[in-house]
Amino acid sequence: MNEYKENPAIPLTIGILAGMGPRSTSPFIDLVITECQRQYGARHDIDFPRIMICSQPAPFYEDRPVDHAALENAIRDGLQHLERSGVDFLAIACNTAHVYYLNLKQGVRVPLLNMVELTVTAIPKNVGKVALIAARPTTESGVYHSCLRARGIEVVDIDWQSDIDRLLSATRDSTDPRLFEQLWAGLMDQAHTADVDTIVLACLDLSGVAVHARTAIPIVDASHCLAKAIVARWLRRRNGGQLAYE
């Protein structure tokens, strides 16, 4: 039994599994803090939630195929580590990890948010055509494609994964804004040509450099959707409510 649920004197605790990649952790936590300010006006230190963060090393390499068994095991290990620390619910700040969502959910006893479903739900109802920008394993898994199509949203399959790979690689090797602007410009040109209504950005490493994407096409960023849901869930639980899927 989770002691945090039994003892009201102990604050509700959010568990966030991150570190995939390592530089995406800090920007994501900043998003969560910003959501606290936006959703309920948090200002003083005491106003913010208690958050347990696990920056989990993961066997993911740019230059070799994904070992799905090893990656899933590493993610499960991180979730269970957070669960043992007494968190009330969990979120994974990594889109690729959601390829294993059903198995991961069964491996923990506390609720686990689903970033894919949260992101797809955030897309406006009048959107007909979207394009996905994600790391190669996420794209190839089809995890977003199936969820989008289940909602009747057309996914435009642009032949741009190699260009996305180059942008993702640049986040590991460079901090040059001119390089990011150039790489984003190439992607946005392709999106305009494909006449898409909305871009779904499903990679936290790329979210960190999305400020360099100069485009009029709306971008639904999975990292923002998850951060918003984390704070909304914590706030409702703190106020004595319970979400429908608990």
VOBA-159970 format. One line per 4 residues: their letters; for each residue y, x, z of N, C-alpha, C, CB. Coordinates in pm, whole numbers, plus 50000, padded with zeros to 5 digits. Glycine has a CB too. Layout:
BEGIN
A) Y/X/Z/Y/X/Z/Y/X/Z/Y/X/Z; ...
//
This chain:
BEGIN
MNEY) 49880/50085/50000/50000/50000/50000/50124/50088/50000/50001/49904/50123; 50222/50052/49919/50344/50131/49909/50434/50104/50030/50419/50099/49778; 50458/50207/50111/50536/50189/50233/50677/50143/50203/50540/50317/50311; 50729/50174/50083/50865/50136/50049/50879/49985/50032/50909/50207/49923
KENP) 50770/49919/50002/50773/49774/49990/50754/49707/50127/50665/49727/49893; 50692/49778/50222/50662/49721/50352/50776/49742/50451/50535/49781/50406; 50853/49848/50434/50957/49883/50530/51094/49868/50465/50937/50025/50582; 51167/49759/50494/51296/49737/50429/51401/49840/50467/51346/49601/50462
AIPL) 51375/49919/50572/51471/50022/50610/51467/50141/50515/51443/50070/50752; 51360/50152/50437/51348/50261/50341/51397/50212/50205/51201/50313/50333; 51491/50280/50143/51549/50231/50018/51445/50219/49907/51662/50322/49974; 51468/50122/49819/51389/50113/49698/51405/50242/49618/51430/49990/49613
TIGI) 51298/50289/49561/51300/50419/49493/51255/50406/49348/51212/50519/49567; 51334/50461/49259/51302/50464/49116/51227/50593/49086/51431/50452/49028; 51121/50583/49007/51049/50701/48962/51069/50722/48813/50899/50689/48995; 51121/50837/48776/51146/50868/48635/51068/50992/48596/51297/50887/48609
LAGM) 50978/50976/48501/50906/51089/48444/50983/51136/48322/50759/51050/48407; 51021/51263/48323/51103/51318/48215/51051/51457/48180/51255/51324/48256; 51138/51537/48117/51100/51674/48085/51037/51692/47949/51008/51724/48186; 51042/51589/47865/50977/51594/47734/51077/51552/47627/50849/51502/47730
GPRS) 51167/51646/47584/51176/51785/47623/51265/51807/47746/51228/51865/47509; 51262/51929/47796/51331/51962/47920/51481/51933/47919/51308/52104/47952; 51548/51958/47806/51693/51938/47800/51733/51791/47792/51750/52011/47681; 51635/51703/47773/51668/51560/47766/51675/51497/47904/51565/51488/47681
TSPF) 51626/51566/48007/51620/51507/48140/51759/51481/48197/51542/51598/48234; 51843/51583/48200/51976/51569/48260/52061/51464/48189/52048/51702/48258; 52068/51463/48055/52146/51357/47989/52094/51217/48020/52146/51378/47839; 51962/51203/48035/51909/51070/48064/51949/51025/48204/51758/51069/48050
IDLV) 51941/51114/48300/51982/51076/48436/52130/51039/48437/51955/51192/48536; 52211/51109/48358/52353/51072/48347/52369/50929/48295/52427/51170/48253; 52283/50889/48200/52288/50752/48150/52258/50651/48261/52188/50734/48034; 52159/50683/48344/52124/50593/48454/52241/50579/48551/51999/50644/48529
ITEC) 52305/50691/48585/52419/50688/48676/52534/50607/48616/52467/50831/48710; 52558/50625/48488/52663/50549/48420/52632/50400/48422/52679/50597/48275; 52505/50365/48406/52466/50224/48412/52490/50166/48551/52318/50208/48373; 52471/50245/48655/52502/50198/48790/52650/50162/48802/52464/50305/48895
QRQY) 52734/50247/48746/52878/50220/48749/52912/50097/48666/52956/50341/48697; 52846/50082/48552/52877/49971/48462/52824/49838/48514/52820/49999/48324; 52703/49838/48568/52639/49711/48603/52685/49655/48738/52491/49729/48606; 52715/49743/48834/52754/49687/48964/52866/49766/49032/52634/49682/49055
GARH) 52937/49847/48954/53057/49913/49005/53032/50021/49108/53146/49812/49065; 52916/50089/49100/52887/50197/49195/52996/50303/49188/52748/50260/49165; 53039/50348/49305/53148/50447/49309/53121/50557/49411/53280/50379/49342; 53087/50515/49534/53060/50612/49640/52915/50661/49631/53088/50550/49780
DIDF) 52889/50776/49687/52754/50833/49681/52648/50735/49730/52748/50960/49763; 52681/50661/49835/52584/50570/49896/52552/50450/49808/52636/50522/50030; 52635/50427/49705/52615/50312/49618/52501/50330/49518/52743/50284/49544; 52456/50452/49498/52360/50480/49392/52216/50476/49443/52389/50616/49329
PRIM) 52121/50448/49354/51981/50437/49398/51920/50572/49434/51899/50373/49289; 51813/50565/49510/51732/50684/49530/51639/50697/49409/51651/50678/49665; 51639/50814/49350/51561/50838/49228/51475/50961/49248/51655/50856/49104; 51346/50946/49223/51255/51059/49220/51233/51097/49074/51119/51027/49293
ICSQ) 51259/51223/49042/51250/51270/48904/51141/51376/48894/51386/51326/48855; 51052/51358/48800/50951/51459/48772/50973/51510/48630/50806/51401/48789; 51017/51634/48618/51031/51697/48487/50898/51763/48456/51150/51801/48483; 50816/51694/48379/50675/51730/48362/50654/51821/48241/50590/51605/48347
PAPF) 50603/51941/48261/50565/52024/48145/50457/51953/48065/50516/52165/48191; 50471/51953/47933/50376/51881/47849/50331/51970/47733/50438/51749/47794; 50205/51960/47694/50152/52043/47584/50195/51988/47447/49999/52051/47591; 50321/52009/47416/50376/51962/47288/50440/52081/47217/50480/51847/47309
YEDR) 50399/52105/47093/50447/52220/47016/50492/52173/46878/50335/52327/47004; 50599/52233/46830/50652/52196/46698/50558/52235/46585/50787/52260/46676; 50485/52342/46603/50413/52403/46491/50263/52375/46490/50436/52550/46493; 50219/52275/46565/50075/52243/46564/50053/52095/46592/49999/52330/46669
PVDH) 49939/52043/46552/49911/51901/46576/49908/51870/46726/49778/51861/46511; 49939/51745/46757/49939/51703/46897/49796/51689/46946/50015/51569/46914; 49768/51748/47061/49642/51726/47131/49664/51602/47217/49597/51853/47218; 49627/51485/47166/49661/51361/47233/49595/51348/47370/49621/51244/47147
AALE) 49473/51396/47383/49406/51388/47513/49480/51471/47618/49259/51435/47501; 49519/51592/47580/49590/51680/47674/49728/51625/47708/49604/51821/47616; 49797/51570/47607/49930/51516/47632/49923/51392/47721/50000/51481/47499; 49830/51305/47693/49815/51185/47777/49780/51223/47920/49707/51092/47718
NAIR) 49693/51320/47938/49655/51363/48073/49774/51420/48149/49543/51468/48066; 49858/51498/48079/49975/51556/48144/50073/51447/48187/50046/51655/48049; 50092/51348/48102/50183/51238/48136/50128/51157/48253/50205/51147/48013; 49999/51128/48251/49938/51054/48361/49952/51131/48492/49789/51025/48330
DGLQ) 49932/51262/48486/49946/51345/48605/50086/51333/48664/49914/51491/48573; 50188/51336/48577/50325/51322/48624/50351/51186/48686/50421/51345/48511; 50300/51080/48625/50318/50945/48680/50251/50932/48816/50261/50841/48583; 50132/50984/48827/50060/50973/48954/50126/51056/49063/49914/51015/48938
HLER) 50186/51168/49024/50262/51248/49119/50379/51167/49175/50313/51379/49052; 50449/51098/49087/50561/51014/49131/50511/50898/49217/50639/50960/49011; 50401/50839/49178/50346/50727/49255/50313/50770/49397/50219/50670/49186; 50255/50888/49412/50221/50939/49546/50345/50962/49631/50141/51068/49535
SGVD) 50458/50982/49567/50582/51005/49642/50641/50875/49696/50685/51075/49555; 50585/50762/49655/50627/50634/49711/50728/50556/49630/50683/50656/49843; 50734/50579/49498/50830/50505/49417/50788/50359/49404/50844/50570/49278; 50885/50273/49378/50859/50130/49366/50827/50089/49222/50979/50051/49416
FLAI) 50880/50160/49124/50843/50137/48986/50870/50263/48907/50919/50016/48926; 50816/50268/48786/50818/50390/48705/50879/50366/48568/50677/50445/48689; 50938/50471/48514/50985/50471/48376/50958/50609/48318/51138/50434/48366; 50925/50613/48190/50900/50740/48121/51011/50762/48020/50760/50740/48051
ACNT) 51087/50868/48040/51198/50901/47950/51147/50984/47833/51310/50977/48026; 51056/50924/47758/50998/50989/47639/50936/50881/47553/50892/51099/47679; 50977/50873/47428/50923/50771/47339/50778/50800/47300/51009/50761/47214; 50747/50925/47270/50612/50959/47226/50509/50923/47332/50602/51108/47193
AHVY) 50546/50935/47459/50453/50901/47567/50407/50757/47560/50518/50927/47701; 50487/50671/47500/50452/50529/47494/50341/50499/47394/50573/50448/47461; 50301/50598/47319/50181/50583/47235/50060/50552/47324/50156/50712/47151; 50063/50603/47447/49952/50585/47541/49983/50482/47649/49917/50718/47607
YLNL) 50083/50398/47625/50136/50312/47731/50028/50230/47802/50240/50220/47674; 49942/50164/47728/49843/50076/47790/49751/50153/47885/49759/50005/47684; 49706/50270/47843/49621/50353/47930/49698/50403/48051/49564/50471/47852; 49823/50444/48030/49904/50496/48139/49933/50388/48243/50035/50555/48086
KQGV) 49961/50268/48196/49988/50157/48287/49869/50129/48377/50025/50032/48208; 49750/50141/48321/49629/50116/48400/49600/50228/48500/49510/50099/48308; 49664/50344/48480/49638/50458/48566/49726/50466/48689/49655/50582/48489; 49819/50369/48705/49906/50365/48823/49906/50225/48880/50052/50410/48787
RVPL) 49944/50214/49006/49941/50084/49073/50078/50018/49083/49884/50099/49211; 50183/50093/49051/50318/50035/49054/50360/50002/48911/50421/50133/49122; 50456/49909/48893/50497/49870/48758/50551/49987/48677/50601/49760/48765; 50522/49984/48545/50568/50087/48452/50644/50020/48339/50447/50171/48396
LNMV) 50772/50052/48326/50854/49992/48221/50805/50039/48083/51003/50029/48240; 50829/49956/47982/50789/49987/47845/50914/50005/47760/50697/49875/47787; 50949/50129/47730/51071/50158/47656/51068/50101/47514/51094/50307/47651; 50952/50098/47451/50944/50046/47314/50980/49898/47312/50801/50067/47256
ELTV) 50920/49820/47400/50949/49677/47405/51094/49651/47444/50855/49608/47503; 51146/49727/47537/51286/49711/47578/51381/49738/47463/51318/49803/47695; 51350/49840/47383/51436/49877/47271/51433/49771/47162/51395/50011/47214; 51314/49728/47126/51302/49628/47020/51367/49497/47062/51153/49605/46984
TAIP) 51355/49461/47188/51417/49339/47239/51569/49347/47232/51373/49312/47383; 51624/49468/47240/51770/49486/47239/51831/49475/47100/51805/49621/47298; 51749/49473/46996/51801/49462/46859/51853/49320/46837/51691/49498/46754; 51976/49306/46787/52031/49171/46764/51940/49086/46675/52169/49181/46700
KNVG) 51939/48956/46701/51847/48867/46632/51876/48855/46483/51852/48731/46696; 51999/48881/46443/52034/48864/46301/52002/48988/46217/52181/48831/46289; 51944/49090/46278/51910/49212/46204/51783/49189/46124/51893/49332/46301; 51788/49225/45996/51671/49206/45911/51599/49333/45874/51710/49136/45788
KVAL) 51674/49444/45861/51616/49570/45815/51659/49684/45905/51656/49600/45670; 51562/49757/45957/51594/49871/46042/51525/49996/45988/51552/49844/46188; 51580/50110/46025/51518/50238/45997/51497/50310/46129/51605/50324/45899; 51386/50379/46141/51349/50446/46265/51374/50595/46255/51203/50419/46300
IAAR) 51445/50650/46353/51461/50794/46368/51388/50834/46494/51613/50837/46373; 51281/50912/46479/51196/50948/46593/51124/51078/46562/51094/50835/46625; 51070/51139/46667/50986/51257/46648/50862/51219/46567/50946/51320/46785; 50806/51314/46497/50695/51286/46407/50577/51214/46476/50646/51415/46346
PTTE) 50534/51257/46595/50420/51187/46658/50451/51040/46688/50381/51257/46786; 50575/51011/46725/50612/50873/46751/50607/50791/46623/50751/50865/46813; 50665/50845/46517/50666/50775/46389/50525/50753/46338/50747/50852/46286; 50444/50858/46339/50310/50849/46282/50219/50757/46362/50248/50987/46273
SGVY) 50247/50737/46489/50164/50649/46571/50181/50502/46532/50198/50667/46718; 50298/50468/46476/50325/50330/46440/50361/50241/46558/50208/50273/46370; 50384/50299/46675/50407/50220/46796/50533/50135/46783/50417/50311/46918; 50637/50189/46719/50759/50110/46698/50743/50015/46580/50879/50203/46675
HSCL) 50679/50061/46474/50663/49978/46356/50592/49846/46390/50584/50054/46249; 50485/49854/46467/50408/49733/46499/50489/49639/46586/50277/49770/46569; 50566/49693/46680/50646/49609/46768/50761/49543/46691/50701/49692/46885; 50823/49617/46600/50932/49563/46520/50882/49453/46427/50999/49674/46438
RARG) 50772/49480/46360/50719/49381/46266/50669/49256/46336/50608/49442/46185; 50623/49271/46460/50581/49154/46536/50698/49060/46564/50517/49197/46667; 50818/49115/46562/50938/49034/46581/50998/48990/46448/51042/49112/46661; 50930/49018/46340/50978/48976/46209/51088/49064/46153/51027/48838/46217
IEVV) 51098/49186/46202/51201/49280/46155/51139/49374/46053/51262/49359/46273; 51203/49386/45940/51154/49474/45835/51189/49619/45866/51212/49434/45698; 51090/49706/45859/51113/49848/45881/51120/49917/45745/50999/49911/45969; 51235/49979/45717/51254/50050/45591/51198/50190/45608/51405/50053/45549
DIDW) 51096/50222/45534/51031/50354/45546/51101/50454/45454/50880/50345/45511; 51200/50521/45511/51275/50624/45438/51198/50755/45446/51419/50640/45495; 51193/50828/45338/51123/50956/45334/51213/51066/45392/51081/50991/45188; 51231/51061/45524/51326/51154/45587/51269/51225/45710/51451/51079/45626
QSDI) 51138/51218/45731/51082/51278/45851/51105/51429/45856/50935/51248/45860; 51097/51496/45742/51121/51641/45742/51264/51673/45782/51091/51701/45603; 51358/51588/45742/51498/51608/45782/51516/51582/45931/51592/51516/45700; 51445/51481/45983/51450/51454/46127/51390/51572/46204/51374/51323/46160
DRLL) 51282/51627/46151/51219/51743/46215/51318/51860/46224/51094/51786/46138; 51396/51881/46119/51494/51990/46120/51602/51966/46224/51558/52007/45981; 51646/51842/46237/51746/51810/46339/51689/51830/46478/51796/51666/46322; 51566/51785/46498/51502/51801/46629/51484/51949/46663/51366/51730/46631
SATR) 51445/52028/46564/51430/52171/46586/51563/52236/46623/51371/52239/46461; 51671/52188/46562/51803/52245/46590/51845/52221/46735/51907/52185/46496; 51799/52111/46796/51835/52085/46935/51773/52188/47029/51793/51946/46976; 51668/52254/46984/51602/52355/47067/51659/52495/47046/51454/52356/47037
DSTD) 51730/52512/46933/51773/52647/46897/51924/52665/46889/51714/52683/46765; 52000/52556/46889/52143/52568/46860/52224/52472/46947/52171/52540/46713; 52351/52509/46964/52449/52418/47026/52570/52402/46935/52492/52472/47165; 52554/52437/46808/52665/52435/46713/52691/52292/46666/52634/52528/46592
PRLF) 52805/52232/46701/52831/52094/46660/52839/52078/46509/52959/52045/46723; 52882/52182/46439/52892/52171/46292/52754/52155/46229/52963/52294/46233; 52654/52223/46286/52518/52209/46236/52467/52068/46259/52425/52311/46304; 52490/52015/46378/52444/51879/46408/52513/51776/46320/52468/51846/46556
EQLW) 52643/51794/46298/52716/51702/46211/52660/51704/46069/52865/51737/46208; 52628/51821/46021/52573/51835/45886/52436/51768/45875/52562/51983/45848; 52350/51792/45972/52216/51734/45968/52219/51582/45984/52129/51797/46076; 52303/51534/46073/52317/51390/46091/52373/51325/45964/52407/51358/46211
AGLM) 52469/51392/45901/52531/51336/45781/52427/51312/45673/52641/51430/45728; 52332/51405/45658/52227/51388/45560/52141/51266/45589/52140/51512/45554; 52110/51244/45716/52030/51127/45754/52108/50998/45731/51988/51138/45901; 52235/50998/45768/52315/50876/45754/52336/50840/45608/52450/50893/45824
DQAH) 52349/50939/45522/52359/50913/45377/52234/50840/45328/52379/51045/45298; 52118/50884/45374/51993/50819/45333/51984/50677/45387/51873/50900/45381; 52031/50656/45508/52028/50522/45566/52120/50427/45490/52069/50528/45714; 52237/50475/45452/52330/50393/45373/52268/50358/45238/52464/50466/45352
TADV) 52206/50455/45176/52144/50432/45045/52033/50327/45056/52087/50562/44989; 51960/50329/45167/51850/50233/45187/51900/50096/45232/51752/50287/45290; 52031/50084/45257/52094/49956/45292/52032/49894/45417/52082/49859/45175; 52014/49976/45521/51958/49924/45645/52068/49860/45730/51888/50036/45724
DTIV) 52028/49763/45813/52124/49695/45901/52147/49771/46030/52075/49555/45933; 52042/49836/46080/52046/49901/46212/51952/50020/46213/52009/49800/46325; 51991/50122/46288/51904/50237/46309/51850/50232/46452/51980/50371/46284; 51720/50246/46466/51659/50259/46598/51639/50408/46624/51523/50180/46608
LACL) 51707/50459/46725/51696/50600/46762/51597/50612/46877/51836/50660/46801; 51481/50668/46849/51371/50669/46945/51326/50811/46975/51253/50586/46894; 51421/50893/47019/51390/51030/47058/51499/51078/47152/51377/51124/46933; 51463/51110/47276/51566/51147/47373/51636/51278/47339/51505/51156/47510
DLSG) 51564/51372/47279/51630/51496/47239/51740/51469/47137/51528/51595/47182; 51715/51376/47046/51815/51343/46945/51926/51256/47002/51749/51272/46827; 51896/51177/47104/52001/51099/47170/52110/51189/47224/51942/51014/47283; 52070/51308/47270/52166/51401/47327/52266/51456/47227/52095/51512/47390
VAVH) 52234/51447/47099/52327/51497/46996/52371/51384/46903/52261/51610/46914; 52345/51259/46942/52380/51145/46857/52531/51126/46844/52318/51019/46913; 52607/51189/46933/52753/51181/46924/52803/51238/46792/52817/51255/47041; 52722/51322/46728/52761/51384/46601/52724/51299/46480/52696/51520/46589
ARTA) 52665/51183/46504/52627/51094/46393/52746/51005/46358/52502/51006/46431; 52812/51036/46249/52929/50959/46207/52885/50851/46110/53037/51051/46141; 52873/50729/46159/52824/50622/46074/52873/50487/46124/52671/50624/46069; 52888/50394/46031/52924/50258/46068/52801/50173/46094/53008/50194/45958
IPIV) 52683/50226/46065/52559/50153/46089/52533/50150/46240/52440/50218/46013; 52511/50032/46297/52481/50026/46442/52354/50103/46475/52467/49880/46487; 52358/50174/46589/52242/50248/46636/52197/50189/46769/52276/50400/46652; 52072/50147/46776/52011/50103/46901/51934/50222/46956/51917/49977/46881
DASH) 51982/50277/47065/51927/50400/47122/51830/50364/47234/52041/50491/47176; 51705/50405/47218/51601/50372/47317/51635/50426/47455/51467/50428/47272; 51699/50542/47462/51731/50599/47593/51830/50510/47668/51789/50741/47577; 51927/50455/47597/52024/50365/47660/51956/50236/47705/52140/50333/47563
CLAK) 51865/50185/47623/51793/50062/47658/51711/50082/47785/51701/50018/47543; 51646/50196/47797/51564/50222/47916/51651/50240/48039/51477/50346/47895; 51760/50315/48026/51849/50336/48141/51905/50203/48190/51963/50431/48104; 51944/50118/48098/51997/49986/48135/51891/49905/48211/52042/49909/48009
AIVA) 51767/49907/48162/51660/49829/48226/51624/49884/48362/51536/49827/48137; 51626/50015/48378/51596/50075/48509/51692/50025/48615/51602/50230/48500; 51821/50031/48584/51921/49990/48683/51915/49840/48707/52063/50030/48637; 51896/49761/48602/51888/49615/48618/51770/49578/48707/51875/49546/48482
RWLR) 51658/49646/48688/51539/49617/48770/51563/49658/48916/51415/49691/48715; 51618/49776/48937/51646/49822/49073/51744/49728/49142/51703/49965/49071; 51848/49687/49070/51951/49602/49130/51894/49466/49168/52068/49585/49033; 51811/49411/49081/51752/49281/49112/51657/49291/49231/51678/49225/48991
RRNG) 51577/49395/49236/51485/49413/49349/51563/49438/49479/51388/49529/49322; 51671/49514/49470/51752/49541/49589/51811/49412/49644/51863/49641/49557; 51844/49320/49554/51905/49195/49595/51802/49087/49629/51996/49145/49486; 51673/49128/49633/51571/49036/49678/51505/48955/49569/51627/48946/49775
GQLA) 51536/48985/49443/51477/48913/49332/51351/48981/49283/51575/48901/49219; 51288/48918/49189/51166/48972/49132/51163/48938/48984/51038/48917/49205; 51125/49035/48900/51123/49011/48757/50998/48935/48717/51131/49142/48680; 51007/48863/48607/50899/48774/48566/50768/48845/48542/50939/48702/48442
YE) 50773/48973/48498/50650/49041/48463/50594/49122/48578/50673/49130/48345; 50647/49106/48699/50588/49175/48815/50468/49096/48866/50693/49193/48928
//
